[in-house]
Amino acid sequence: MLRSPLDKLNALYLRVFDSEFMRRILRNSSYLVSATVITAAIGFVQNYFQFRVLLVPGIGLLAAMAAFTNVINRFTAFRIDELVIKYVRLYVERKEPQKAAAVYKLAALLEGGGAIIAFGLIYLLAPLGVEYFSDIAGVEALFVLYGTLVVINLAYDSSDGVLQVFNRFGAKSVIDVCQSLLRLGLTVWVYLAGGGLMHIILAELAGRLVRSAAVMVLALRTAKREWGAGWWRTPINVLQSDRRSLLTFAFSTNLSATVSLVAKDSEDLWVNAFLGNVSGGIYAAARSLIGLLQIPVSPLPSTTYPELSRAVAQDNWKAVRGVLRRGSLLAALYSLPVAVILILFGRQVITLYQGVDFLPAYAPLVILTIGYTVVNLFYWSRAALLAFNRPVYPTLVNLAGMVLKVAGVFALAQFGAVGFATLLSGYYIFTVGLSVLRINQDLRTHLAQAA
């Protein structure tokens, strides 16, 4: 008997959301997806004005400043949010509130110290940043100005991790929307007033300051509610028995972050250093449109990771398998149609949104779309490895990918932005593919042991 389209849709819905884990992920993601859609729409409008204020070279220089700050910050950071989510969640499940509070306290101290060191390095290295990544001399002060972002985010990641553990996604979504509206309003004002790059940077920093302050205040209130008013006096030495596990996780994720920033998070630095700010602007324009592909999928790792950690802590491996399969299906329902649209109508989108000067961004856009679609379909790969207590494996995979990609830079840089797009997509396909194979092997082992 043939089923109606409505029956097929109902069957698909039941297939994706027939577990409590997936329903929780959907519920938490719905806040972030709603906020992400709204903030992405606001961000696209903001970028429209930025493209017209800065033009192609200015967009390239702004992207280089952002990457310069991010790279230095990553060298002193520990992906603190991942450590907080894993261990605070673990101690909450074990009914050990003292240890959970101590993890947040330790994470905030590490993050704050790293941020101060990072800003010092940005201040000292700004002249080198101008020399290698800018076509305009004498803009060291702008590099330093943008670098104040690391001080603004003094304890943002650790606080964000606490909010994720205790499912404060709704409040966090409101904060994200408010800061995006502020940045948009200030950017429009810069456009109407005839401002320049410095004013665009100040608009960015103002929004980030509002977001960081609000998230930290909310996290402190959440900590007080969960662990009492004196939680911050919890001695860190209560974690003595778990010190080795914590340090291994922290340093392995930090090393992984360092490898990732060389391989993928410093793209704008590579392009601007090898090709200049004009090509850097073209490449940044292509990457900005990839945001359309990532809008509803980007929040999923942060909501899937706590649920995977919960399922692993409960030894519920069937639930883990269900979350991974249904997560990929959910991501595919959005990613594949949007990827087709970007490939078929990318030129029209670039012309209408960014202007004809940015049309050379179409070829890099098509290549990047392929790589980012693979990332979307297996968005859970890193979260699953961390939940499976394999923090070192993604580091090794990323390291291998980084070596291949850096070697490829010297061979493919002659092809301009297209060459760099090919390298990035290839890196994603290589690293995600190996991670998924490892996860599949581990999952089969655990399921066999459970059986």
C-alpha positions, -999 to 999 in steps of 0.1 A, spaced: 0 0 0 14 34 -10 19 59 18 9 95 14 35 123 16 22 132 51 27 96 63 63 97 50 70 130 67 55 116 100 77 85 96 108 106 91 99 127 121 96 96 143 128 82 130 147 114 139 131 122 173 121 89 188 145 92 218 146 114 248 182 123 240 172 136 206 142 155 219 164 172 245 189 181 218 161 195 197 146 214 225 179 230 235 189 235 199 156 252 191 167 281 213 201 283 198 188 277 162 162 304 166 188 328 180 213 317 153 188 323 125 179 357 139 216 367 146 227 354 112 200 375 95 211 405 115 248 396 108 241 394 70 225 428 71 255 441 91 279 426 66 260 443 38 270 476 53 305 465 61 311 455 25 301 490 14 321 508 40 353 489 37 352 476 1 374 446 -10 408 456 5 392 467 38 373 435 42 405 416 37 423 437 63 395 433 88 395 396 83 433 395 89 430 415 121 403 391 134 424 361 125 455 376 140 437 381 174 421 347 172 454 329 165 473 345 194 443 340 218 442 303 208 479 298 217 471 308 253 436 292 256 425 257 265 391 253 248 379 258 283 342 254 274 348 218 264 366 210 297 338 226 317 311 208 298 328 174 302 338 176 338 311 197 354 285 174 337 305 143 350 305 156 386 268 167 384 259 132 373 280 117 401 264 141 427 297 157 435 288 195 436 321 205 452 342 191 424 318 206 398 322 241 413 360 236 415 362 228 378 343 261 369 366 281 393 398 265 378 386 270 343 378 307 348 412 313 364 430 296 335 410 314 309 415 348 325 452 343 329 455 332 293 435 362 281 459 387 298 489 369 283 473 369 249 467 407 249 503 413 259 514 392 229 490 411 206 504 444 218 540 432 212 534 415 179 512 441 163 541 456 142 547 421 127 510 417 120 511 449 100 542 439 81 530 405 70 492 408 68 484 444 58 489 463 26 486 495 46 515 507 68 510 524 102 478 505 114 494 488 144 470 507 167 441 491 149 455 456 154 459 463 191 424 478 193 408 447 178 430 426 201 412 441 232 385 415 223 405 389 243 403 410 274 366 415 269 361 377 267 381 373 300 360 344 313 334 340 285 341 304 274 341 289 309 309 308 317 293 296 284 302 260 293 283 263 326 253 277 309 253 247 285 256 222 313 226 236 330 206 241 298 204 279 300 201 280 262 171 303 262 187 331 281 219 327 261 199 330 229 184 363 241 218 377 249 231 367 214 202 385 197 206 416 217 244 419 211 238 414 173 212 441 172 236 465 190 264 457 165 240 462 135 228 495 148 263 508 153 274 495 119 245 513 102 254 544 121 291 541 108 278 537 73 255 567 74 281 589 92 308 580 66 330 562 92 359 538 85 377 507 97 383 520 132 346 527 137 336 493 124 360 477 149 345 497 178 310 486 167 322 450 169 338 454 203 307 470 218 285 441 209 310 416 222 314 435 255 276 433 261 275 396 252 305 387 274 293 406 305 258 392 303 270 356 299 294 359 328 268 374 351 242 347 341 268 320 347 277 333 381 240 334 391 236 298 378 266 287 398 252 303 430 218 286 424 234 252 419 262 252 444 254 279 469 266 314 475 301 304 486 308 281 457 337 303 446 355 295 479 357 258 470 393 247 471 407 236 438 426 207 456 393 188 458 402 178 422 435 163 433 425 127 426 414 137 390 443 160 383 459 138 357 427 133 338 419 171 338 454 181 328 455 155 300 421 167 287 430 204 290 464 202 273 453 178 246 424 200 236 447 230 237 472 213 214 443 203 192 432 240 191 467 251 182 468 226 154 434 237 142 443 273 141 473 267 119 453 244 96 419 262 94 413 290 118 442 312 104 429 310 68 426 348 65 462 352 77 475 327 51 456 344 22 465 379 32 502 370 37 505 352 4 481 372 -18 474 406 -2 443 423 11 424 423 -22 425 385 -25 420 383 12 388 403 8 375 380 -20 382 349 1 366 365 32 335 372 11 332 336 0 336 324 36 310 348 48 284 332 25 292 298 39 275 311 70 242 304 51 251 267 52 261 267 89 232 287 103 210 259 119 238 233 122 264 254 141 246 252 174 241 215 173 276 204 186 271 225 217 238 209 225 247 174 213 280 172 233 263 174 268 238 147 258 265 124 244 285 129 276 254 120 296 247 89 275 284 77 278 284 83 316 253 61 317 268 34 294 238 38 271 256 30 239 224 24 219 214 60 227 248 72 215 244 54 182 208 68 178 220 104 185 248 102 159 226 87 132 196 110 137 219 140 141 234 134 106 199 129 91 187 161 108 218 181 94 213 166 59 177 178 57 190 214 57 226 212 44 221 194 11 194 217 -3 213 248 7 245 235 -7 228 230 -41 214 265 -40 248 280 -33 264 261 -61 237 269 -87 229 305 -78 261 317 -60 269 343 -87 235 359 -83 237 359 -45 272 375 -46 261 402 -71 230 412 -51 245 410 -16 282 419 -19 284 437 -53 300 429 -86 335 436 -73 332 404 -52 322 381 -81 356 363 -81 344 348 -48 321 324 -67 346 297 -75 360 296 -39 325 295 -26 316 264 -46 347 245 -34 341 256 2 305 245 0 316 209 -6 339 208 24 315 225 48 287 202 37 308 172 49 315 190 82 277 196 86 267 160 80 291 148 106 290 178 129 292 155 159 326 140 151 346 161 176 320 160 203 317 122 201 355 117 204 356 139 235 326 121 250 343 88 243 373 102 263 395 104 232 407 140 234 441 131 219 428 114 187 414 146 170 447 163 178 466 136 160 442 137 130 443 174 128 481 174 131 483 151 101 458 172 82 477 204 91 510 190 78 494 180 45 476 214 42 506 235 50 527 216 24 499 222 -1 499 259 5 532 263 -13 519 242 -42 484 257 -46 489 294 -35 496 302 -72 459 295 -79 448 323 -55 417 321 -34 406 290 -53 438 272 -42 432 281 -5 395 270 -8 406 236 -22 431 231 6 405 239 33 378 217 19 403 189 15 415 193 51 379 190 63 371 159 43 403 142 54 400 150 92 363 144 95 365 112 75 392 97 99 373 109 130 341 92 118 359 59 112 374 60 147 340 68 163 324 39 143 350 14 155 347 25 192 309 24 190 309 -11 176 332 -23 204 311 -8 232 279 -21 217 294 -56 214 306 -54 251 271 -43 262 255 -71 243 
